[in-house]
């Protein structure tokens, strides 16, 4: 079954946001220049939290049921 243009757009937007959160979390964990004024342990915790949130969003995006009208 083919998705409507709106469903395709929302799916692609969901993927873009997933990658955004993954990259931001990785930058917080591995980047030394990002939010330097925050202690390292808190930066790592925030980065891990963002990555976990991205994974939850990705699972919800993949398991999404098609709308029935």
Phi, psi and omega in degrees: 000132183275141180278152176288162178303323179295316180295320177296317179298314180294325177295314180294320177297321177297320177294320179298317179293324176301310180294325178299312180293322177297313181295317180297318177297318177295322178295322179292321183285312189260344183273136178269341184272343186275123178049057183295336183283349178269141178302151185299317183296324179286325176297318179293319179296318179295319177298316178295320179297318178295321179292319177296319178297320178297318179295321177296316178298320181295316179297318178295325180292319182288322183274010182294132178276140177292145179290137178249123180255000000 
